[in-house]
Amino acid sequence: MPYKYLFRLVFVLLILGCVIHIVSFPTAAQSPSDAEGTKQTSRGSDPAQVNDPASAPDQIVAVPNRPTFSTTAESVESGVFEIEYGFEAGDGHQNINGLVKFGLTKKLELRFANNLLERDAGVAGLGDSGVGFKYKLFQQEDWRPTLSVLYSAIIPTAPAELGVGAVGHSAGILVSKDFGKHHFDFNETAQWLGRPGGNGFD
């Protein structure tokens, strides 16, 4: 099966799985008496807490991978899509790169990365893509940092002049820790790049 069809199949299956997961969430209808009780509670609450966005129970917290080069060990919340795109420019090299993340559970994040446009030494086209996941092993607590594992499969969707030309893999350990107002991320990653036209990995 050509790689471009494999890439499309993986992308469609990823989107389909996310849609099925969202549709399968149970929705609890709130009765009018519950809604009235909620209104009365919020009227009687401290105004500073009511107007404070951080105290809202349904507030979604973004987990961006940008603008740093490291990847946080935190994962996207369950049922949440995050989309990140950026532009990279240098002497003789430009690309538009993106990352789509979906929180399948509280600990499991599905990831799809691609370079919509890659230009290098006058050659331009679609870049390589990747599909994978991040799984959170431990949440930060007291002295213990957040610890996650990350896996990605490289899909060679780019022309030979722009991409690696073979399937590859990467796996890593991600560590994140907050110290007061400061946040630190540490990554250790290994990559296995396939040999174009041959067997094995480098």
Backbone as ProteinMPNN parsed JSONL, in Angstrom:
{"seq_chain_A": "MPYKYLFRLVFVLLILGCVIHIVSFPTAAQSPSDAEGTKQTSRGSDPAQVNDPASAPDQIVAVPNRPTFSTTAESVESGVFEIEYGFEAGDGHQNINGLVKFGLTKKLELRFANNLLERDAGVAGLGDSGVGFKYKLFQQEDWRPTLSVLYSAIIPTAPAELGVGAVGHSAGILVSKDFGKHHFDFNETAQWLGRPGGNGFD", "coords_chain_A": {"N_chain_A": [[0.854, -1.184, 0.0], [0.729, 2.171, -0.949], [2.483, 4.877, 0.698], [1.114, 7.328, 0.918], [-1.56, 6.606, 0.889], [-1.687, 5.013, 3.158], [-1.108, 6.933, 5.081], [-3.401, 8.597, 4.826], [-5.368, 6.749, 5.604], [-4.663, 6.212, 8.299], [-5.024, 8.766, 9.367], [-7.806, 9.19, 8.944], [-8.847, 7.085, 10.515], [-7.951, 7.914, 13.035], [-9.378, 10.343, 13.405], [-11.996, 9.303, 13.256], [-12.027, 7.59, 15.497], [-11.75, 9.505, 17.53], [-14.147, 10.968, 17.233], [-16.062, 8.972, 17.801], [-15.385, 8.495, 20.452], [-16.044, 10.975, 21.645], [-18.82, 11.108, 21.16], [-19.663, 8.984, 22.695], [-19.576, 9.841, 25.324], [-21.316, 10.057, 28.407], [-24.162, 12.108, 28.944], [-25.434, 14.091, 31.41], [-28.549, 15.256, 32.232], [-29.537, 18.337, 33.631], [-31.743, 19.041, 36.201], [-34.445, 21.488, 36.573], [-34.662, 22.299, 39.28], [-32.124, 21.694, 40.277], [-30.608, 23.45, 38.743], [-31.604, 25.916, 39.688], [-30.754, 25.76, 42.323], [-28.029, 25.88, 41.93], [-27.769, 28.478, 40.93], [-28.545, 29.974, 43.185], [-26.559, 29.255, 44.978], [-24.28, 30.341, 43.732], [-24.907, 33.032, 43.856], [-24.746, 33.502, 46.531], [-22.104, 33.13, 47.024], [-18.629, 34.055, 47.486], [-17.876, 37.05, 45.826], [-15.4, 37.44, 44.618], [-14.492, 34.857, 44.113], [-16.475, 33.916, 42.391], [-16.112, 35.467, 40.101], [-13.588, 34.768, 39.384], [-11.699, 33.268, 36.925], [-10.072, 31.036, 37.284], [-11.263, 29.57, 39.268], [-13.388, 28.332, 38.119], [-15.121, 25.325, 37.546], [-15.25, 23.928, 35.106], [-13.239, 24.82, 33.485], [-10.931, 24.723, 30.837], [-7.577, 23.82, 30.564], [-4.888, 24.782, 28.64], [-2.339, 22.843, 27.012], [0.285, 23.512, 25.693], [2.85, 22.745, 23.224], [4.52, 24.599, 22.347], [6.209, 27.768, 22.938], [8.588, 26.405, 23.222], [11.354, 24.044, 22.763], [11.25, 21.67, 24.016], [9.119, 18.956, 25.177], [6.228, 18.908, 27.09], [5.39, 16.904, 29.975], [2.815, 16.839, 30.751], [-0.579, 16.056, 29.835], [-3.147, 16.505, 27.32], [-6.434, 17.411, 28.317], [-9.074, 15.026, 28.932], [-11.174, 14.334, 26.186], [-10.642, 16.686, 24.843], [-9.576, 18.638, 22.076], [-6.531, 19.839, 20.789], [-4.902, 22.12, 18.707], [-1.976, 22.971, 17.075], [-0.049, 25.149, 15.151], [2.761, 26.274, 13.281], [5.333, 28.416, 11.865], [8.38, 28.009, 10.28], [11.425, 29.477, 9.475], [14.37, 29.886, 7.612], [17.682, 30.332, 6.227], [17.336, 29.375, 3.049], [15.574, 27.41, 3.813], [12.291, 26.611, 4.717], [9.251, 25.935, 6.512], [5.851, 24.922, 7.18], [4.537, 23.778, 10.003], [2.659, 21.424, 11.954], [0.671, 20.257, 14.778], [-1.666, 18.048, 16.035], [-3.58, 17.279, 18.809], [-5.299, 14.993, 20.923], [-7.156, 14.318, 23.791], [-7.722, 11.246, 24.827], [-8.195, 9.808, 27.156], [-7.841, 10.582, 30.699], [-5.162, 10.138, 31.013], [-4.11, 9.384, 28.561], [-2.999, 10.6, 25.514], [-3.6, 11.209, 22.135], [-1.689, 11.779, 19.185], [-1.002, 13.675, 16.246], [1.164, 14.681, 13.81], [2.319, 16.938, 11.289], [3.975, 18.311, 8.395], [2.75, 20.722, 6.597], [3.772, 22.185, 4.514], [6.917, 22.059, 3.082], [10.016, 23.443, 2.347], [13.072, 23.306, 0.826], [16.191, 24.18, -0.23], [15.182, 25.11, -2.726], [13.394, 23.106, -3.461], [10.062, 22.123, -3.014], [7.216, 20.955, -1.14], [4.856, 18.599, 0.33], [5.596, 17.733, 3.672], [7.113, 15.177, 5.83], [5.088, 13.082, 8.006], [3.673, 12.278, 11.242], [2.459, 9.947, 13.661], [1.198, 9.166, 16.865], [1.405, 8.663, 20.46], [0.987, 9.929, 23.831], [1.537, 8.915, 27.113], [0.618, 9.347, 30.399], [2.326, 8.494, 33.256], [2.721, 9.176, 35.991], [1.339, 11.741, 38.013], [2.359, 15.037, 38.941], [3.27, 15.444, 42.3], [3.847, 16.644, 45.462], [7.215, 16.203, 46.017], [7.569, 14.657, 43.782], [7.875, 14.568, 40.238], [5.833, 15.12, 37.244], [5.532, 12.345, 35.13], [5.877, 10.959, 31.956], [5.477, 8.855, 29.014], [6.406, 8.899, 25.58], [5.547, 8.13, 22.263], [6.167, 7.971, 18.773], [5.415, 7.352, 15.365], [7.07, 7.727, 12.353], [5.838, 8.776, 9.31], [6.566, 8.466, 5.99], [5.632, 10.788, 4.127], [6.606, 12.766, 2.544], [8.258, 13.924, -0.493], [11.215, 12.305, -1.865], [13.346, 14.133, -1.878], [12.848, 15.796, 0.243], [12.122, 14.429, 2.583], [12.621, 11.685, 4.984], [12.287, 9.299, 3.694], [11.6, 6.745, 4.517], [9.909, 4.582, 6.873], [9.95, 5.493, 10.295], [10.747, 5.513, 13.852], [10.171, 6.934, 17.087], [10.847, 7.235, 20.555], [10.327, 8.285, 23.88], [11.1, 9.621, 27.181], [9.401, 11.773, 29.302], [9.659, 14.43, 31.55], [8.234, 16.614, 33.891], [8.148, 19.459, 36.037], [6.993, 21.7, 38.52], [8.29, 24.554, 40.09], [7.458, 26.674, 42.304], [6.51, 29.548, 40.624], [7.716, 28.767, 38.349], [8.229, 26.562, 35.596], [9.527, 23.459, 34.587], [10.754, 21.367, 31.991], [11.935, 18.197, 30.985], [13.386, 16.117, 28.583], [14.143, 12.92, 27.234], [14.991, 11.301, 24.425], [14.887, 8.741, 21.933], [15.625, 7.88, 18.546], [14.735, 5.927, 15.703], [15.562, 5.643, 12.521], [14.365, 4.585, 9.442], [16.007, 2.802, 6.768], [16.136, 4.014, 3.564], [14.893, 2.093, 0.908], [15.967, -0.222, 1.937], [16.546, -2.717, 4.549], [16.051, -2.549, 8.115], [17.109, -0.19, 10.721], [18.54, 3.021, 11.471]], "CA_chain_A": [[0.0, 0.0, 0.0], [1.568, 3.372, -0.978], [2.49, 5.595, 1.966], [0.114, 8.399, 0.993], [-2.84, 5.991, 1.246], [-1.546, 4.615, 4.556], [-1.221, 8.18, 5.83], [-4.816, 8.992, 4.826], [-6.111, 5.766, 6.386], [-4.367, 6.454, 9.71], [-5.656, 10.036, 9.736], [-9.255, 8.976, 9.003], [-9.117, 6.248, 11.686], [-7.739, 8.743, 14.215], [-10.531, 11.244, 13.518], [-13.169, 8.474, 13.546], [-11.929, 7.173, 16.894], [-12.023, 10.664, 18.383], [-15.58, 11.272, 17.147], [-16.775, 7.922, 18.541], [-15.137, 8.716, 21.877], [-16.814, 12.143, 22.074], [-20.242, 10.761, 21.128], [-19.966, 7.991, 23.726], [-19.603, 10.438, 26.656], [-22.674, 10.19, 28.944], [-24.556, 13.474, 29.266], [-26.42, 14.115, 32.49], [-29.42, 16.422, 32.15], [-29.69, 19.006, 34.913], [-33.143, 19.388, 36.437], [-34.613, 22.905, 36.892], [-34.39, 22.547, 40.698], [-30.667, 21.71, 40.427], [-30.115, 24.686, 38.142], [-31.954, 27.005, 40.601], [-29.857, 25.635, 43.469], [-26.716, 26.353, 41.503], [-27.821, 29.936, 40.846], [-28.579, 30.515, 44.532], [-25.239, 29.049, 45.57], [-23.322, 31.284, 43.194], [-25.236, 34.372, 44.33], [-24.31, 33.627, 47.915], [-20.665, 32.888, 47.116], [-17.744, 35.205, 47.488], [-17.811, 37.592, 44.456], [-14.058, 37.27, 44.042], [-14.392, 33.493, 43.602], [-17.399, 33.748, 41.269], [-15.553, 36.123, 38.922], [-12.236, 34.271, 39.131], [-11.753, 32.186, 35.936], [-9.352, 29.843, 37.744], [-12.105, 28.78, 40.161], [-14.453, 27.696, 37.343], [-14.849, 23.884, 37.527], [-15.181, 23.376, 33.755], [-12.245, 25.537, 32.701], [-9.957, 23.874, 30.15], [-6.217, 24.344, 30.626], [-4.124, 24.421, 27.444], [-1.061, 22.157, 27.24], [1.0, 23.731, 24.433], [4.225, 22.296, 23.026], [5.244, 25.767, 21.856], [7.236, 27.994, 21.921], [9.847, 25.752, 23.588], [11.743, 22.877, 21.97], [10.97, 20.466, 24.8], [7.722, 18.524, 25.228], [5.782, 18.764, 28.469], [4.872, 15.588, 30.357], [1.374, 16.977, 30.964], [-1.35, 15.64, 28.661], [-4.38, 17.232, 27.038], [-7.554, 16.891, 29.099], [-9.921, 14.044, 28.251], [-12.214, 14.882, 25.327], [-10.248, 18.002, 24.332], [-8.689, 18.747, 20.92], [-5.644, 20.998, 20.709], [-4.257, 22.233, 17.398], [-0.87, 23.924, 17.071], [0.657, 25.297, 13.883], [3.799, 27.287, 13.316], [6.096, 28.657, 10.645], [9.822, 27.988, 10.514], [12.097, 30.083, 8.323], [15.808, 30.024, 7.707], [18.34, 30.545, 4.943], [17.119, 28.256, 2.134], [14.69, 26.389, 4.389], [11.066, 27.072, 5.362], [8.173, 24.954, 6.588], [4.673, 25.147, 8.009], [4.413, 22.51, 10.726], [1.511, 21.394, 12.848], [0.47, 19.148, 15.708], [-3.036, 17.898, 16.52], [-3.572, 16.405, 19.988], [-6.631, 14.697, 21.456], [-7.144, 13.59, 25.054], [-8.636, 10.102, 24.778], [-8.534, 9.613, 28.572], [-7.091, 11.524, 31.532], [-3.73, 9.85, 30.937], [-3.684, 9.025, 27.203], [-3.148, 11.647, 24.504], [-3.262, 10.816, 20.769], [-0.99, 12.891, 18.529], [-0.773, 13.603, 14.809], [1.997, 15.81, 13.401], [2.646, 16.973, 9.862], [4.482, 19.533, 7.785], [1.895, 20.997, 5.438], [4.623, 22.672, 3.432], [8.355, 21.992, 3.364], [10.796, 23.982, 1.235], [14.485, 23.168, 1.143], [17.072, 24.327, -1.403], [14.403, 25.283, -3.948], [12.424, 22.019, -3.639], [8.952, 22.333, -2.082], [6.171, 19.935, -1.163], [4.361, 18.113, 1.616], [6.644, 17.131, 4.49], [6.792, 13.918, 6.508], [4.062, 13.151, 9.049], [3.889, 11.364, 12.356], [1.297, 9.612, 14.482], [1.681, 8.52, 18.081], [0.652, 8.887, 21.691], [1.684, 10.251, 25.076], [0.834, 8.291, 28.236], [1.09, 9.877, 31.679], [2.506, 7.456, 34.271], [2.528, 9.768, 37.314], [1.051, 13.172, 38.087], [3.187, 15.752, 39.908], [2.739, 15.452, 43.662], [4.919, 16.968, 46.409], [8.539, 16.246, 45.383], [7.582, 13.821, 42.573], [7.464, 15.276, 39.022], [4.979, 14.415, 36.293], [6.344, 11.459, 34.29], [5.115, 10.403, 30.83], [6.216, 8.258, 27.9], [5.954, 9.408, 24.283], [5.928, 7.312, 21.103], [5.721, 8.475, 17.471], [5.844, 6.663, 14.147], [7.271, 8.671, 11.253], [5.245, 8.301, 8.059], [7.279, 9.195, 4.932], [4.697, 11.364, 3.151], [7.314, 13.774, 1.753], [9.079, 13.408, -1.591], [12.552, 11.85, -1.452], [14.256, 15.268, -1.693], [12.504, 16.555, 1.446], [11.868, 13.611, 3.766], [13.551, 10.609, 5.324], [12.125, 8.258, 2.69], [11.309, 5.434, 5.108], [9.211, 4.636, 8.158], [10.833, 5.593, 11.451], [10.1, 5.484, 15.16], [10.843, 7.64, 18.176], [10.267, 6.976, 21.872], [11.003, 9.121, 24.857], [10.619, 9.817, 28.546], [9.162, 13.192, 29.531], [9.554, 14.777, 32.969], [7.872, 18.015, 34.117], [8.051, 19.805, 37.467], [6.801, 23.11, 38.849], [8.956, 25.09, 41.272], [6.834, 27.987, 42.453], [5.913, 30.03, 39.376], [8.555, 28.31, 37.242], [7.924, 25.213, 35.105], [10.673, 22.859, 33.911], [10.519, 20.144, 31.225], [13.139, 17.459, 30.605], [13.073, 15.035, 27.646], [15.193, 12.019, 26.737], [14.318, 10.651, 23.296], [15.687, 7.956, 20.976], [14.987, 7.772, 17.227], [15.16, 4.878, 14.79], [15.185, 6.053, 11.171], [14.47, 3.497, 8.479], [16.923, 2.983, 5.638], [15.385, 4.013, 2.302], [15.208, 1.009, -0.014], [16.655, -1.332, 2.591], [15.977, -3.205, 5.798], [16.696, -2.109, 9.339], [17.008, 1.193, 11.162], [19.76, 3.698, 11.923]], "C_chain_A": [[0.894, 1.24, 0.0], [1.412, 4.167, 0.32], [1.416, 6.668, 2.041], [-1.257, 7.831, 1.342], [-2.823, 5.516, 2.701], [-1.719, 5.829, 5.466], [-2.676, 8.619, 5.929], [-5.645, 8.048, 5.687], [-5.907, 5.993, 7.885], [-5.062, 7.726, 10.185], [-7.166, 9.877, 9.884], [-9.619, 8.139, 10.227], [-8.949, 7.036, 12.986], [-8.929, 9.669, 14.448], [-11.781, 10.457, 13.891], [-13.169, 8.023, 15.009], [-12.233, 8.308, 17.858], [-13.506, 11.008, 18.395], [-16.387, 10.25, 17.938], [-16.601, 8.128, 20.04], [-15.971, 9.884, 22.408], [-18.294, 11.812, 22.161], [-20.602, 9.815, 22.273], [-19.943, 8.557, 25.142], [-21.03, 10.513, 27.163], [-22.959, 11.643, 29.289], [-25.656, 13.429, 30.304], [-27.229, 15.393, 32.391], [-29.593, 17.007, 33.538], [-31.141, 19.422, 35.073], [-33.25, 20.861, 36.791], [-34.309, 23.217, 38.353], [-32.888, 22.582, 40.972], [-30.086, 23.012, 39.902], [-30.385, 25.872, 39.058], [-31.046, 26.991, 41.82], [-28.468, 26.137, 43.147], [-26.679, 27.865, 41.452], [-27.776, 30.554, 42.239], [-27.217, 30.379, 45.199], [-24.252, 30.08, 45.053], [-23.626, 32.71, 43.619], [-24.706, 34.584, 45.743], [-22.815, 33.446, 48.09], [-19.906, 34.198, 47.17], [-17.616, 35.736, 46.068], [-16.452, 37.406, 43.815], [-13.9, 35.885, 43.45], [-15.281, 33.287, 42.388], [-16.807, 34.318, 39.994], [-14.156, 35.637, 38.577], [-12.286, 33.11, 38.146], [-11.079, 30.912, 36.416], [-10.213, 28.969, 38.644], [-13.241, 28.088, 39.423], [-14.157, 26.209, 37.207], [-14.659, 23.31, 36.129], [-14.141, 24.068, 32.883], [-11.217, 24.568, 32.121], [-8.595, 24.556, 30.189], [-5.453, 23.853, 29.404], [-2.8, 23.777, 27.839], [-0.229, 22.297, 25.96], [2.399, 23.126, 24.42], [5.107, 23.457, 22.574], [5.258, 26.839, 22.942], [8.552, 27.285, 22.224], [10.146, 24.578, 22.657], [11.462, 21.578, 22.716], [9.475, 20.176, 24.799], [7.329, 18.311, 26.679], [5.266, 17.352, 28.73], [3.373, 15.631, 30.619], [0.641, 16.581, 29.689], [-2.608, 16.483, 28.527], [-5.519, 16.585, 27.827], [-8.418, 15.955, 28.264], [-11.032, 14.728, 27.462], [-11.88, 16.209, 24.686], [-9.313, 17.852, 23.136], [-7.807, 19.969, 21.099], [-4.952, 20.97, 19.359], [-3.191, 23.313, 17.49], [-0.253, 23.95, 15.681], [1.672, 26.413, 14.004], [4.521, 27.377, 11.987], [7.564, 28.748, 11.011], [10.501, 28.561, 9.281], [13.584, 30.227, 8.604], [16.381, 30.236, 6.317], [18.187, 29.298, 4.072], [16.202, 27.174, 2.67], [13.496, 27.048, 5.073], [10.105, 25.899, 5.48], [7.023, 25.471, 7.439], [4.396, 23.811, 8.684], [3.274, 22.575, 11.727], [1.463, 20.156, 13.714], [-0.973, 19.18, 16.184], [-3.004, 16.89, 17.66], [-5.004, 16.206, 20.469], [-6.499, 13.88, 22.731], [-8.171, 12.473, 25.036], [-9.102, 9.734, 26.188], [-7.747, 10.65, 29.369], [-5.586, 11.337, 31.38], [-3.215, 9.631, 29.519], [-4.029, 10.128, 26.209], [-2.723, 11.098, 23.141], [-2.697, 12.025, 20.043], [-0.831, 12.623, 17.034], [-0.016, 14.86, 14.396], [2.233, 15.756, 11.9], [3.24, 18.322, 9.485], [3.672, 19.768, 6.52], [2.71, 21.444, 4.241], [6.065, 22.649, 3.894], [9.072, 22.527, 2.139], [12.258, 23.966, 1.646], [15.288, 23.223, -0.146], [16.283, 24.364, -2.712], [13.397, 24.194, -4.233], [11.334, 22.195, -2.583], [7.928, 21.218, -2.222], [5.699, 19.605, 0.236], [5.501, 17.453, 2.381], [6.221, 15.795, 5.068], [5.752, 14.151, 7.602], [4.402, 12.166, 10.156], [2.605, 11.133, 13.123], [1.8, 8.871, 15.716], [0.815, 8.835, 19.278], [1.589, 9.314, 22.812], [0.866, 9.634, 26.211], [1.455, 8.771, 29.546], [1.133, 8.763, 32.721], [2.201, 7.977, 35.672], [2.216, 11.246, 37.17], [1.948, 13.798, 39.153], [2.507, 15.782, 41.277], [3.894, 15.61, 44.638], [6.252, 17.065, 45.659], [8.568, 15.53, 44.04], [7.126, 14.617, 41.349], [6.431, 14.472, 38.228], [5.883, 13.611, 35.364], [5.461, 10.838, 33.219], [6.05, 9.723, 29.852], [5.575, 8.739, 26.603], [6.44, 8.479, 23.181], [5.369, 7.958, 19.84], [6.259, 7.59, 16.362], [5.944, 7.705, 13.045], [6.726, 8.043, 9.981], [5.865, 9.108, 6.924], [6.345, 9.701, 3.834], [5.368, 12.398, 2.25], [8.016, 13.136, 0.564], [10.503, 13.113, -1.11], [13.504, 13.007, -1.158], [14.033, 15.987, -0.365], [12.401, 15.72, 2.712], [12.901, 12.539, 3.992], [13.432, 9.432, 4.366], [11.84, 6.878, 3.225], [10.58, 5.636, 6.428], [10.237, 4.692, 9.288], [10.039, 5.578, 12.74], [10.882, 6.373, 16.115], [10.101, 7.352, 19.47], [11.044, 7.788, 22.89], [10.347, 9.116, 26.216], [10.537, 11.32, 28.778], [8.975, 13.431, 31.027], [9.236, 16.264, 33.073], [7.709, 18.266, 35.605], [7.89, 21.306, 37.616], [7.565, 23.434, 40.123], [8.453, 26.515, 41.45], [6.141, 28.384, 41.163], [6.67, 29.537, 38.149], [8.244, 26.856, 36.898], [9.126, 24.699, 34.316], [10.257, 21.562, 33.221], [11.86, 19.523, 30.87], [12.72, 16.29, 29.728], [14.319, 14.219, 27.342], [14.543, 11.144, 25.679], [15.316, 9.898, 22.431], [14.904, 7.845, 19.676], [15.6, 6.627, 16.439], [14.654, 5.258, 13.41], [15.402, 4.893, 10.214], [15.434, 3.828, 7.361], [16.127, 2.938, 4.348], [15.842, 2.887, 1.386], [15.905, -0.173, 0.622], [15.949, -1.755, 3.857], [16.726, -2.62, 6.981], [16.54, -0.627, 9.594], [18.38, 1.712, 11.55], [19.457, 4.459, 13.201]], "O_chain_A": [[1.751, 1.358, 0.876], [0.36, 4.14, 0.957], [0.858, 6.904, 3.113], [-2.042, 8.495, 2.019], [-3.835, 5.608, 3.396], [-2.392, 5.756, 6.494], [-3.137, 8.979, 7.013], [-6.529, 8.492, 6.42], [-6.868, 5.97, 8.654], [-5.623, 7.759, 11.28], [-7.747, 10.375, 10.848], [-10.596, 8.446, 10.911], [-9.717, 6.848, 13.93], [-9.431, 9.765, 15.568], [-12.55, 10.89, 14.749], [-14.203, 8.072, 15.676], [-12.891, 8.106, 18.878], [-14.064, 11.306, 19.45], [-17.304, 10.622, 18.671], [-17.547, 7.959, 20.81], [-16.54, 9.795, 23.496], [-18.958, 12.189, 23.127], [-21.729, 9.845, 22.767], [-20.259, 7.832, 26.086], [-21.901, 10.988, 26.434], [-22.111, 12.332, 29.856], [-26.692, 12.798, 30.095], [-26.675, 16.491, 32.457], [-29.774, 16.274, 34.511], [-31.708, 20.074, 34.196], [-32.276, 21.45, 37.258], [-33.758, 24.277, 38.652], [-32.418, 23.379, 41.783], [-29.198, 23.606, 40.514], [-29.528, 26.742, 39.211], [-30.616, 28.038, 42.304], [-27.806, 26.747, 43.987], [-25.699, 28.483, 41.869], [-27.065, 31.533, 42.465], [-26.773, 31.285, 45.905], [-23.473, 30.638, 45.825], [-22.71, 33.524, 43.734], [-24.278, 35.679, 46.11], [-22.305, 33.594, 49.2], [-20.447, 35.279, 46.937], [-17.281, 34.967, 45.168], [-16.356, 37.232, 42.6], [-13.258, 35.724, 42.412], [-14.906, 32.575, 41.456], [-16.968, 33.737, 38.921], [-13.594, 36.06, 37.567], [-12.85, 32.065, 38.469], [-11.465, 29.817, 36.004], [-9.951, 27.774, 38.785], [-13.992, 27.327, 40.034], [-13.055, 25.846, 36.795], [-13.974, 22.3, 35.973], [-14.163, 23.915, 31.662], [-10.699, 23.702, 32.826], [-8.482, 25.742, 29.879], [-5.376, 22.649, 29.159], [-2.212, 24.118, 28.866], [-0.054, 21.326, 25.224], [3.05, 23.006, 25.458], [6.319, 23.295, 22.435], [4.383, 26.821, 23.808], [9.547, 27.54, 21.544], [9.298, 24.171, 21.863], [11.439, 20.506, 22.112], [8.665, 21.04, 24.462], [8.023, 17.61, 27.417], [4.766, 16.687, 27.823], [2.725, 14.587, 30.701], [1.168, 16.747, 28.589], [-3.072, 17.094, 29.49], [-5.562, 15.365, 27.984], [-8.484, 16.08, 27.041], [-11.743, 15.585, 27.986], [-12.74, 16.813, 24.044], [-8.378, 17.052, 23.164], [-8.285, 21.023, 21.517], [-4.472, 19.926, 18.918], [-3.462, 24.431, 17.927], [0.032, 22.902, 15.101], [1.468, 27.379, 14.739], [4.35, 26.536, 11.104], [7.946, 29.47, 11.932], [10.183, 28.167, 8.159], [13.994, 30.636, 9.69], [15.636, 30.311, 5.34], [18.831, 28.28, 4.326], [16.062, 26.122, 2.046], [13.665, 27.937, 5.908], [10.129, 24.98, 4.66], [7.198, 26.336, 8.297], [4.061, 22.83, 8.02], [2.963, 23.633, 12.274], [2.113, 19.149, 13.436], [-1.451, 20.202, 16.676], [-2.476, 15.788, 17.513], [-5.819, 17.128, 20.43], [-5.807, 12.863, 22.75], [-9.364, 12.724, 25.209], [-10.266, 9.389, 26.39], [-7.068, 11.498, 28.791], [-4.82, 12.276, 31.595], [-2.007, 9.685, 29.29], [-5.183, 10.536, 26.079], [-1.616, 10.579, 23.001], [-3.151, 13.151, 20.244], [-0.563, 11.498, 16.614], [-0.495, 15.974, 14.605], [2.334, 14.68, 11.311], [3.035, 19.328, 10.163], [3.877, 19.106, 5.504], [2.384, 21.126, 3.097], [6.395, 23.158, 4.965], [8.777, 22.118, 1.016], [12.639, 24.531, 2.671], [15.088, 22.408, -1.047], [16.669, 23.726, -3.691], [12.606, 24.331, -5.165], [11.63, 22.39, -1.405], [7.79, 20.613, -3.285], [6.092, 20.251, 1.207], [6.284, 16.698, 1.804], [5.107, 15.331, 4.828], [5.561, 15.277, 8.063], [5.299, 11.334, 10.021], [1.762, 12.024, 13.223], [2.712, 8.05, 15.628], [-0.347, 9.221, 19.145], [2.8, 9.096, 22.76], [-0.351, 9.806, 26.268], [2.656, 8.621, 29.771], [0.107, 8.159, 33.035], [1.513, 7.317, 36.45], [2.769, 11.923, 36.302], [2.261, 13.157, 40.156], [1.324, 16.104, 41.392], [4.82, 14.799, 44.642], [6.406, 17.906, 44.773], [9.475, 15.754, 43.239], [6.09, 15.279, 41.407], [6.19, 13.298, 38.509], [6.883, 14.129, 34.867], [4.42, 10.258, 33.527], [7.256, 9.971, 29.849], [4.365, 8.957, 26.534], [7.606, 8.085, 23.164], [4.235, 8.436, 19.832], [7.402, 7.136, 16.407], [5.011, 8.477, 12.828], [7.098, 6.928, 9.615], [5.708, 10.329, 6.893], [6.272, 9.121, 2.751], [4.756, 12.861, 1.287], [8.337, 11.948, 0.596], [10.933, 13.616, -0.071], [14.372, 12.891, -0.293], [14.914, 16.704, 0.108], [12.577, 16.248, 3.81], [13.92, 12.475, 3.304], [14.37, 8.646, 4.234], [11.836, 5.916, 2.457], [10.625, 6.713, 7.023], [11.265, 4.017, 9.238], [8.809, 5.625, 12.726], [12.093, 6.545, 15.975], [8.875, 7.238, 19.481], [12.258, 7.958, 22.778], [9.211, 8.675, 26.387], [11.482, 12.054, 28.49], [8.22, 12.716, 31.687], [9.884, 17.085, 32.425], [7.206, 17.419, 36.343], [8.555, 22.087, 36.936], [7.501, 22.697, 41.107], [8.959, 27.446, 40.824], [5.286, 27.654, 40.66], [6.296, 29.863, 37.023], [8.025, 26.027, 37.782], [9.678, 25.412, 33.478], [9.508, 20.761, 33.781], [12.804, 20.222, 30.501], [11.803, 15.548, 30.081], [15.415, 14.765, 27.209], [13.658, 10.343, 25.981], [16.441, 10.349, 22.221], [13.678, 7.73, 19.688], [16.805, 6.384, 16.492], [13.451, 5.202, 13.152], [16.477, 4.293, 10.176], [15.652, 4.997, 7.042], [15.497, 1.921, 4.057], [17.035, 2.742, 1.119], [16.391, -1.051, -0.091], [14.89, -1.229, 4.202], [17.893, -2.242, 6.867], [15.932, 0.1, 8.808], [19.271, 0.943, 11.912], [20.343, 5.106, 13.759]]}, "name": "protein", "num_of_chains": 1, "seq": "MPYKYLFRLVFVLLILGCVIHIVSFPTAAQSPSDAEGTKQTSRGSDPAQVNDPASAPDQIVAVPNRPTFSTTAESVESGVFEIEYGFEAGDGHQNINGLVKFGLTKKLELRFANNLLERDAGVAGLGDSGVGFKYKLFQQEDWRPTLSVLYSAIIPTAPAELGVGAVGHSAGILVSKDFGKHHFDFNETAQWLGRPGGNGFD"}
